Amino acid sequence: MRLVSFFNQTNNTIRPGLVEQEVVIDIQHAKKLLQLTVPDSIQEIIEHYATAHKDLQFIAETARQGRLNEASYTLKDVSLTAPIPRPRKNIMCLAVNYTEHAKETAALREHGGKAPTQPVMFTKAPTSVNGPYGNIVINPAVSQQIDWEVELGVIIGKKGINIHEDEAMNYVFGYTVLNDVTARDLQSRHKQFFKGKSLDGSCPMGPCIVTADEISDPHNLALRLRVNGEIKQDGNTTQMIFSIPDMIATLSLGMTLEPGDIIATGTPSGVGFSRVPPEFLQPGDIMESEVEGIGTLRNPIVSSQQ
């Protein structure tokens, strides 16, 4: 199942949608037509998926039969937001989780190119979340070193603490594409990750959440990042140092994970600041972030002097 959030211009609201063959079914409209009780946001659907799942399947099947045309839109005609437009908590992220990325940043980081023996974690503020096609705004008074990092995002589906690795995948609701856009100068200036990772709009996400049952092996997915059509990153989740169960077990140790929590699993090699000479995003650029089986983000880079 592929779930999206989209902006409804008629009533100025964000609504949950179900994607079927390039068509978005408005879940709120469909449930009224079919007299169902599906929740009214993707966050709530994740929280109540055990009971909502059958109704969502019924909506999808009814749409395939051509009986929900008045609640359906072509995908190209809707304005998608991030699937979870405003997460309830910070996005949890892993640094240097790809071997080649650790190597390429050896001269610029204290790890010296060695793979970490424990997951290295940081977070991004909820206000950093952006849509799959939203503008990335560069304010040169704030940062002049905006970098890219394509990543697989993991969406937690149920509450848990001290989760064992063997059980960890049972806590995964689904997967999305995200980009951990980073202000490298702020990252260096403040000697930590949070500020440089949390500028407004610096976490484009989407275009959908693909439920876990549709991704047979999240540890074997191609990731690519293009700037103006030129491939900058080309990796695979097989290259991750710490697996998704590792991440969930480590994060949940003494800390409760909840439905809708988002984990960014790290980025492969090819980031801008480790290139010779360094490369950074510029106004007018188009950044595309792709994860196999999920979709592609396409974010224009624009300038602001505010």
LINLINCOR-V216792 format. One record per residue. N is the residue number from 1. RES is the residue in one letter. SS is DSSP state (H for helix, E for strand, - for the rest). PSI is psi as a letter, one per 30 degrees, with the letter a starting at -180 (none if undefined). OMEGA is omega in whole degrees, -180 to 180 (* if undefined). Layout:
# LINLINCOR-V216792
n: (N:N)
res: (RES:RES)
ss: (SS:SS)
psi: (PSI:PSI)
omega: (OMEGA:OMEGA)
This chain:
# LINLINCOR-V216792
n: (1:2:3:4:5:6:7:8:9:10:11:12:13:14:15:16:17:18:19:20:21:22:23:24:25:26:27:28:29:30:31:32:33:34:35:36:37:38:39:40:41:42:43:44:45:46:47:48:49:50:51:52:53:54:55:56:57:58:59:60:61:62:63:64:65:66:67:68:69:70:71:72:73:74:75:76:77:78:79:80:81:82:83:84:85:86:87:88:89:90:91:92:93:94:95:96:97:98:99:100:101:102:103:104:105:106:107:108:109:110:111:112:113:114:115:116:117:118:119:120:121:122:123:124:125:126:127:128:129:130:131:132:133:134:135:136:137:138:139:140:141:142:143:144:145:146:147:148:149:150:151:152:153:154:155:156:157:158:159:160:161:162:163:164:165:166:167:168:169:170:171:172:173:174:175:176:177:178:179:180:181:182:183:184:185:186:187:188:189:190:191:192:193:194:195:196:197:198:199:200:201:202:203:204:205:206:207:208:209:210:211:212:213:214:215:216:217:218:219:220:221:222:223:224:225:226:227:228:229:230:231:232:233:234:235:236:237:238:239:240:241:242:243:244:245:246:247:248:249:250:251:252:253:254:255:256:257:258:259:260:261:262:263:264:265:266:267:268:269:270:271:272:273:274:275:276:277:278:279:280:281:282:283:284:285:286:287:288:289:290:291:292:293:294:295:296:297:298:299:300:301:302:303:304:305:306)
res: (M:R:L:V:S:F:F:N:Q:T:N:N:T:I:R:P:G:L:V:E:Q:E:V:V:I:D:I:Q:H:A:K:K:L:L:Q:L:T:V:P:D:S:I:Q:E:I:I:E:H:Y:A:T:A:H:K:D:L:Q:F:I:A:E:T:A:R:Q:G:R:L:N:E:A:S:Y:T:L:K:D:V:S:L:T:A:P:I:P:R:P:R:K:N:I:M:C:L:A:V:N:Y:T:E:H:A:K:E:T:A:A:L:R:E:H:G:G:K:A:P:T:Q:P:V:M:F:T:K:A:P:T:S:V:N:G:P:Y:G:N:I:V:I:N:P:A:V:S:Q:Q:I:D:W:E:V:E:L:G:V:I:I:G:K:K:G:I:N:I:H:E:D:E:A:M:N:Y:V:F:G:Y:T:V:L:N:D:V:T:A:R:D:L:Q:S:R:H:K:Q:F:F:K:G:K:S:L:D:G:S:C:P:M:G:P:C:I:V:T:A:D:E:I:S:D:P:H:N:L:A:L:R:L:R:V:N:G:E:I:K:Q:D:G:N:T:T:Q:M:I:F:S:I:P:D:M:I:A:T:L:S:L:G:M:T:L:E:P:G:D:I:I:A:T:G:T:P:S:G:V:G:F:S:R:V:P:P:E:F:L:Q:P:G:D:I:M:E:S:E:V:E:G:I:G:T:L:R:N:P:I:V:S:S:Q:Q)
ss: (-:E:E:E:E:E:E:E:-:-:-:-:E:E:E:E:E:E:E:E:-:-:E:E:E:E:H:H:H:H:H:H:H:H:-:-:-:-:-:-:-:H:H:H:H:H:H:-:H:H:H:H:H:H:H:H:H:H:H:H:H:H:H:H:-:-:-:-:H:H:H:E:E:E:H:H:H:-:E:E:E:-:-:-:-:-:-:-:-:-:E:E:E:E:E:-:-:E:H:H:H:H:H:H:-:-:-:-:-:-:-:-:-:-:-:-:-:-:-:E:E:E:E:E:-:H:H:H:E:E:-:-:-:-:-:E:E:E:-:-:-:-:-:-:-:E:E:-:-:E:E:E:E:E:E:E:-:-:-:E:-:-:-:-:H:H:H:H:H:H:H:E:E:E:E:E:E:E:E:-:-:E:E:H:H:H:H:H:H:H:-:-:-:H:H:H:H:-:-:-:-:-:E:E:E:E:E:E:E:E:E:H:H:H:-:-:-:-:-:-:-:E:E:E:E:E:E:-:-:E:E:E:E:E:E:E:H:H:H:E:-:-:-:H:H:H:H:H:H:H:H:-:-:-:-:-:E:-:-:-:-:E:E:E:-:-:-:-:-:-:-:-:-:-:-:-:-:-:-:-:-:-:-:-:-:E:E:E:E:E:E:-:-:-:E:E:E:E:E:E:E:E:E:-:-:-)
psi: (k:j:k:l:k:l:k:j:f:e:g:h:l:k:l:k:l:k:k:j:h:g:k:k:k:j:e:e:e:e:e:e:e:g:h:l:h:k:l:g:l:e:e:e:e:e:e:g:e:e:f:f:e:e:e:e:e:e:e:e:e:e:e:f:f:g:g:h:e:f:g:k:k:k:e:f:g:l:j:k:a:k:e:j:e:j:l:f:l:k:k:k:l:k:l:h:g:k:e:e:e:e:e:f:g:e:f:f:l:f:f:g:f:k:k:l:f:k:k:k:l:l:l:k:k:e:f:f:k:l:l:f:g:l:k:j:k:k:j:f:f:e:k:g:i:k:l:l:j:k:l:k:k:k:k:k:f:l:k:l:k:h:k:k:e:f:f:e:f:f:f:k:e:a:l:l:k:l:k:i:k:k:j:e:e:e:e:e:e:f:g:l:e:e:e:f:f:g:k:k:g:g:i:k:k:b:f:l:k:k:l:e:f:f:j:e:j:f:g:i:k:k:k:k:k:k:j:h:f:k:k:e:k:j:a:k:f:f:g:k:e:k:l:e:e:e:e:e:e:e:e:f:j:g:k:k:k:l:k:f:k:k:k:k:g:l:k:l:l:g:l:e:f:f:l:j:l:k:k:l:k:l:k:f:l:k:k:k:k:k:k:k:f:e:a:k:k:j:j:k:k:l:k:k:g:none)
omega: (-179:-176:180:166:-179:-178:178:-175:-177:-178:173:-180:173:-173:177:180:178:-176:176:174:177:176:176:175:177:-174:180:179:-178:-177:177:179:-176:179:179:-177:-180:177:-171:175:178:177:-179:176:178:-178:-174:-173:-179:179:-178:-172:-177:179:177:176:179:176:-179:-179:179:178:179:178:178:-175:179:-176:-178:177:-173:179:173:-175:-177:-177:178:179:-178:169:169:-178:172:-170:179:179:-179:-179:175:171:-180:-170:174:175:178:179:173:-174:-177:176:175:-179:-175:180:-175:-176:-174:-177:-176:-177:176:178:180:176:179:178:174:179:177:-170:171:179:173:-179:177:179:177:-175:-178:179:-178:-180:-178:178:168:-174:176:174:-176:176:179:-179:175:-178:-179:-172:-178:174:177:-177:168:176:178:179:179:-175:179:-175:178:175:-179:-177:178:-180:-178:-178:-168:-176:176:-180:-179:175:-177:-172:177:175:171:177:-180:-180:-170:172:-173:179:176:179:180:-175:-174:173:175:-171:-164:-176:-178:-180:-167:176:180:176:-174:174:175:-172:177:-12:-178:163:174:-178:-171:-178:-178:177:-173:-180:180:178:175:180:177:174:178:176:178:171:-178:177:-179:-179:178:177:-180:-175:-179:-179:172:-177:-180:178:179:-179:177:174:176:-177:-177:179:-178:-179:-175:180:-179:-178:-176:169:-174:178:-179:174:-176:176:173:-165:180:-174:175:-179:178:179:-172:-171:179:179:180:-7:179:178:178:180:-178:175:-177:178:171:-180:179:-178:-172:170:-178:175:-178:179:-175:170:178:-172:174:176:-177:-177:174:178:-176:*)
